[in-house]
Amino acid sequence: MKVLADTSVWSLALRRNLPSPHPKVEKLRSWIESGEEVFLLGVIFTELLQGFREKKDFDRVHKALEPFPLLDLTRHDYRFAAEIRNLCLTKGIQTSTIDVLIAAAAIEHEIPLLTTDNDFDRIASVVPLELI
């Protein structure tokens, strides 16, 4: 199985002290341990790293994320993200540019999105975004 793990799940999994016992973190851990393909996007990678001001923490997280490939996005993906945002707005749903970019990538690459962020539930009510 392939999965795109969102910032919300990684943030819980990469906590300094102990990872969160959240069920989504447990799913992520299980997939990683069983060798499933877990992907990142550049914006997720950036969001995660910008949360660490101390160099040692930044380096620790950077090293932890190294094994996970980044999905390549195309001009089509960026256009699709804009279409998703516009469609959401016509339905009265506010979204962020990053969230619709993540949603577009998951849909276009036919990869479910593992997230704890409820904003994606609203996006999925408008487009065929598979959530875990």
Backbone bond lengths (Angstrom), bond angles and torsions (degrees), N, CA, C in turn:
res aa  C-N    CA-C-N  psi(-1)  N-CA   C-N-CA  omega(-1)  CA-C   N-CA-C  phi
1 M - - - 1.460 - - 1.515 109.25 -
2 K 1.315 115.12 142.43 1.460 122.02 173.58 1.520 107.54 -103.20
3 V 1.319 116.31 147.17 1.458 120.59 177.08 1.529 108.97 -149.21
4 L 1.322 114.66 144.68 1.458 121.79 173.00 1.522 106.21 -104.34
5 A 1.313 116.81 116.29 1.464 121.15 -178.83 1.527 109.42 -93.28
6 D 1.308 115.47 126.08 1.461 123.18 -177.84 1.533 110.98 -79.83
7 T 1.304 114.74 161.58 1.467 122.62 177.91 1.519 111.42 -52.71
8 S 1.319 117.22 -40.06 1.465 120.92 -176.08 1.526 112.15 -59.68
9 V 1.318 117.55 -36.97 1.463 121.42 -179.72 1.528 110.42 -78.34
10 W 1.328 116.08 -45.36 1.461 119.52 178.39 1.529 111.20 -59.09
11 S 1.317 116.99 -40.08 1.469 120.54 -179.22 1.522 110.93 -58.86
12 L 1.314 115.94 -42.51 1.466 119.96 178.07 1.532 111.17 -68.66
13 A 1.318 116.70 -37.01 1.468 121.17 -176.83 1.526 112.88 -73.70
14 L 1.321 116.74 -28.77 1.468 120.71 -173.24 1.526 113.69 -102.44
15 R 1.302 117.28 19.02 1.467 119.80 -179.96 1.518 110.51 -57.00
16 R 1.337 115.22 147.44 1.460 121.07 -177.25 1.519 113.01 -59.33
17 N 1.301 116.51 -47.32 1.462 119.25 -176.44 1.522 109.34 -79.39
18 L 1.288 116.81 -95.00 1.462 121.13 178.07 1.515 109.60 -115.31
19 P 1.328 116.62 140.40 1.472 117.91 174.80 1.524 110.44 -60.88
20 S 1.285 115.52 151.16 1.460 121.65 178.28 1.532 110.13 -65.34
21 P 1.339 116.88 143.68 1.465 119.06 176.09 1.530 112.86 -82.41
22 H 1.310 117.58 17.95 1.461 122.72 -178.63 1.532 110.20 -56.73
23 P 1.335 118.21 140.15 1.477 121.27 -179.83 1.529 113.71 -56.30
24 K 1.317 118.08 -33.51 1.473 120.32 179.94 1.533 110.39 -70.50
25 V 1.327 116.71 -34.38 1.467 120.47 176.03 1.523 109.16 -66.90
26 E 1.312 116.41 -39.61 1.463 120.54 177.78 1.528 110.59 -63.11
27 K 1.339 117.61 -39.85 1.474 120.88 176.74 1.527 110.15 -62.26
28 L 1.339 115.76 -46.44 1.463 120.27 179.39 1.531 109.80 -58.65
29 R 1.308 116.77 -49.02 1.463 121.40 -179.70 1.544 110.36 -58.44
30 S 1.312 116.37 -44.28 1.457 121.11 -179.42 1.526 111.32 -62.28
31 W 1.327 117.12 -44.67 1.467 120.79 179.22 1.520 111.34 -63.57
32 I 1.322 116.29 -41.88 1.466 120.10 179.61 1.523 109.37 -62.58
33 E 1.320 116.59 -47.32 1.465 120.77 -178.23 1.522 112.77 -64.28
34 S 1.335 117.04 -30.00 1.472 119.61 -179.29 1.530 112.31 -90.62
35 G 1.332 117.49 2.97 1.461 121.11 175.63 1.513 115.48 81.96
36 E 1.331 116.95 16.05 1.463 119.69 176.80 1.533 109.77 -66.42
37 E 1.329 115.90 158.32 1.463 120.57 179.39 1.525 109.59 -82.38
38 V 1.321 115.59 112.21 1.460 122.06 178.23 1.526 106.76 -111.93
39 F 1.334 115.05 122.52 1.458 121.11 -175.39 1.523 112.15 -108.62
40 L 1.320 114.03 159.65 1.462 124.07 172.30 1.523 107.90 -123.46
41 L 1.309 114.93 163.75 1.467 122.03 165.54 1.520 106.89 -112.30
42 G 1.309 116.12 156.86 1.463 119.61 177.77 1.519 112.59 -55.41
43 V 1.340 117.29 -39.39 1.471 119.17 -178.50 1.526 111.10 -69.99
44 I 1.318 118.27 -32.73 1.464 121.12 176.73 1.524 108.97 -68.71
45 F 1.306 116.23 -45.33 1.467 122.37 177.35 1.534 110.09 -55.86
46 T 1.323 115.92 -47.18 1.469 120.93 179.73 1.517 111.60 -64.55
47 E 1.340 117.46 -45.75 1.462 120.60 178.99 1.528 111.29 -57.44
48 L 1.317 116.15 -41.52 1.461 119.84 -179.04 1.524 111.34 -66.44
49 L 1.317 117.10 -47.84 1.460 120.24 -177.13 1.522 113.11 -68.04
50 Q 1.323 117.70 -33.17 1.465 118.64 -178.10 1.524 112.21 -71.15
51 G 1.322 117.34 -8.79 1.453 120.78 177.63 1.520 113.72 -81.49
52 F 1.334 117.74 -2.14 1.466 120.82 -176.52 1.518 110.14 -120.67
53 R 1.316 116.14 111.82 1.466 120.59 -178.53 1.525 111.81 -86.40
54 E 1.330 116.39 -31.09 1.461 120.38 179.08 1.528 109.20 -76.55
55 K 1.330 116.31 131.05 1.460 120.81 -176.75 1.523 111.51 -57.68
56 K 1.314 119.13 -40.54 1.467 120.64 -177.83 1.520 110.95 -64.46
57 D 1.337 117.63 -37.79 1.462 120.93 177.67 1.528 110.44 -71.08
58 F 1.316 116.00 -42.77 1.461 121.59 177.04 1.527 109.87 -57.01
59 D 1.336 116.32 -49.31 1.468 121.24 -179.19 1.531 111.47 -64.42
60 R 1.331 117.54 -38.71 1.468 121.58 179.33 1.531 110.43 -61.40
61 V 1.332 116.41 -46.40 1.461 120.41 -179.06 1.528 110.58 -69.33
62 H 1.319 116.26 -41.50 1.466 119.61 177.63 1.525 110.52 -56.88
63 K 1.326 116.60 -45.92 1.465 120.78 179.34 1.531 111.34 -64.88
64 A 1.327 117.13 -39.79 1.470 120.67 -179.83 1.524 111.47 -63.81
65 L 1.331 117.89 -31.35 1.465 121.89 -177.14 1.528 113.59 -89.14
66 E 1.323 117.33 -10.56 1.462 121.38 -177.24 1.519 115.33 -52.15
67 P 1.336 119.73 -40.75 1.472 119.36 -176.92 1.530 115.07 -70.12
68 F 1.315 117.62 -12.09 1.461 119.99 -172.56 1.522 110.68 -96.78
69 P 1.345 116.82 119.80 1.459 120.06 -176.09 1.528 112.60 -69.36
70 L 1.323 113.42 149.53 1.462 120.89 174.45 1.526 108.27 -90.62
71 L 1.322 115.80 134.80 1.463 120.04 172.89 1.520 108.81 -72.32
72 D 1.303 116.00 135.22 1.463 120.88 175.67 1.518 108.78 -82.85
73 L 1.311 116.03 130.04 1.461 121.00 178.14 1.518 109.80 -104.39
74 T 1.310 114.75 149.45 1.458 121.59 -179.37 1.524 109.71 -115.33
75 R 1.303 114.66 173.11 1.464 120.32 175.09 1.532 109.89 -56.10
76 H 1.316 116.43 -39.12 1.465 121.12 178.81 1.536 110.97 -59.29
77 D 1.339 117.25 -42.49 1.465 121.05 179.47 1.534 111.31 -60.69
78 Y 1.314 116.22 -42.49 1.465 120.07 179.88 1.532 110.92 -67.13
79 R 1.317 115.78 -40.35 1.471 119.51 176.61 1.530 110.61 -63.14
80 F 1.335 116.38 -44.09 1.458 121.55 179.71 1.527 110.44 -61.56
81 A 1.331 117.03 -38.94 1.471 120.59 177.33 1.524 110.58 -59.80
82 A 1.315 116.79 -42.68 1.462 120.82 178.03 1.531 110.61 -64.53
83 E 1.332 116.74 -40.07 1.465 119.95 177.50 1.532 111.20 -63.07
84 I 1.324 116.13 -40.96 1.470 119.74 177.64 1.524 110.07 -61.94
85 R 1.314 116.48 -45.12 1.473 119.41 -179.22 1.526 110.43 -61.80
86 N 1.308 117.18 -44.25 1.456 120.72 179.67 1.528 111.23 -63.74
87 L 1.315 116.95 -41.63 1.463 121.00 178.75 1.536 110.28 -64.15
88 C 1.318 116.52 -43.45 1.473 120.02 177.29 1.533 110.74 -59.66
89 L 1.318 116.15 -43.78 1.468 119.66 -179.42 1.524 111.41 -61.91
90 T 1.349 117.54 -36.81 1.464 119.02 178.25 1.524 111.52 -66.12
91 K 1.335 116.60 -21.27 1.474 121.92 178.52 1.529 111.45 -97.03
92 G 1.341 116.03 6.17 1.465 120.18 179.07 1.517 113.94 78.68
93 I 1.326 116.91 19.35 1.464 121.60 -178.54 1.528 109.42 -104.11
94 Q 1.324 115.96 118.17 1.456 121.44 176.87 1.524 109.00 -81.93
95 T 1.324 116.78 135.65 1.458 121.69 179.11 1.520 109.59 -137.77
96 S 1.303 115.64 162.18 1.463 119.48 174.16 1.525 108.98 -98.28
97 T 1.297 116.15 157.40 1.458 121.33 178.04 1.526 110.43 -59.74
98 I 1.324 116.85 -42.45 1.468 120.08 -179.39 1.524 110.48 -63.84
99 D 1.316 117.83 -44.16 1.470 119.90 -178.99 1.528 112.19 -62.47
100 V 1.321 117.92 -42.01 1.465 118.14 179.73 1.525 111.23 -71.72
101 L 1.314 117.50 -28.74 1.462 120.25 175.44 1.530 110.08 -67.07
102 I 1.314 116.62 -42.27 1.464 121.17 176.74 1.531 109.89 -62.99
103 A 1.317 116.56 -45.16 1.468 121.04 179.45 1.533 110.57 -61.70
104 A 1.317 117.28 -45.87 1.466 120.91 -179.80 1.524 110.72 -60.44
105 A 1.315 117.11 -43.09 1.465 120.88 -179.93 1.530 110.78 -62.92
106 A 1.320 116.93 -44.23 1.465 120.90 -179.90 1.528 110.48 -62.33
107 I 1.322 116.45 -44.61 1.469 120.49 -179.21 1.527 110.80 -66.19
108 E 1.310 116.82 -49.71 1.469 120.98 -175.98 1.522 112.65 -65.90
109 H 1.311 117.07 -33.17 1.469 120.84 -179.99 1.524 111.77 -92.19
110 E 1.345 115.52 1.49 1.463 122.44 178.21 1.527 111.53 53.88
111 I 1.336 113.69 49.88 1.461 121.78 -179.37 1.525 108.08 -125.20
112 P 1.318 118.46 128.81 1.470 119.37 176.81 1.528 110.84 -66.95
113 L 1.319 114.58 151.96 1.459 121.95 -178.86 1.526 109.47 -103.94
114 L 1.321 115.59 121.87 1.458 122.16 175.01 1.520 107.19 -92.77
115 T 1.333 116.70 115.69 1.451 120.46 -174.28 1.520 111.01 -150.84
116 T 1.317 115.59 156.98 1.467 121.50 170.26 1.526 109.92 -112.87
117 D 1.310 116.72 3.55 1.464 123.32 -175.85 1.534 109.99 -86.15
118 N 1.315 116.24 113.96 1.475 121.30 -178.05 1.521 113.86 -65.64
119 D 1.320 118.19 -16.00 1.465 119.99 176.77 1.530 111.16 -59.67
120 F 1.324 116.22 -30.22 1.463 119.14 179.97 1.527 112.08 -72.70
121 D 1.324 117.59 -25.22 1.467 120.07 174.15 1.524 110.26 -62.10
122 R 1.318 115.92 -40.41 1.469 120.19 179.59 1.531 110.54 -67.93
123 I 1.328 116.52 -41.30 1.465 119.93 178.04 1.532 109.36 -63.42
124 A 1.332 116.66 -42.07 1.462 121.24 -178.66 1.522 112.71 -67.17
125 S 1.329 116.89 -15.94 1.458 119.03 176.49 1.540 111.27 -76.73
126 V 1.323 116.20 -10.82 1.452 121.57 -176.37 1.536 112.53 -113.49
127 V 1.323 116.59 -32.71 1.472 121.59 -178.71 1.521 109.22 -128.68
128 P 1.336 117.71 161.35 1.472 121.13 -176.78 1.528 113.69 -77.98
129 L 1.308 116.29 64.91 1.458 122.64 179.33 1.521 108.29 -93.19
130 E 1.333 116.22 119.83 1.473 120.59 179.09 1.525 109.07 -85.61
131 L 1.322 115.50 120.71 1.458 120.92 -178.72 1.515 111.07 -109.74
132 I 1.305 114.22 145.50 1.464 120.96 173.29 1.523 106.64 -119.16
